């Protein structure tokens, strides 16, 4: 398998559906990503959720 095929498979299975799931989770429970006492920044928390 070459690198290009690997990237296509990775993007399709991980990032394609994850974007929908991430937006759904942010809209349903925004306190998980943004909070007064959260030690991580919202961008870092979103990245953790994706990975």
N, C-alpha and C positions, 0 to 999 in steps of 0.2 A: 504494500500500500504506500502510495506516495503522500507527500505532505499536503498537497492540495485536496486530495480525497479525504484525508484525515480531518482537515479543517472544515470541509463541507459537512461531514458526518457530525462532528462536534457541535458546530453551529446549529445544525438542524435539531439535534436531540436535546441539547442543553439550553441554548439561548432562545430558540424560537418559542417554545412553550413556556419557558421561565418568565419571559417578559409579560405575558398575559397573567400568569400566576402572581408575579410581583405587583403589578398594578392592582389586581384584585385584593391582595393582602394589604397593600397600603391604604386602599379605600375603605376596607372593612375595619382595620385596626391600626390607625396611624400612630397611636401611642407606642407601638413596637419600634417605630423608626425615628420618631421625634419626641423627645421628652426633656423635662427640666433637669432631671438628675441622671440622664444617660451619659455614661463615660465616653462613648464613641460618637463621632459625628454622624449625621444622617447618611451622608454619602458612603461612609465606611460600613454602616449597618446594612445598607442596600447591597453593597458588594458582598458582604458576608452572606446575605440571604441568597444571592445568585450562586455563589460558589458552594 
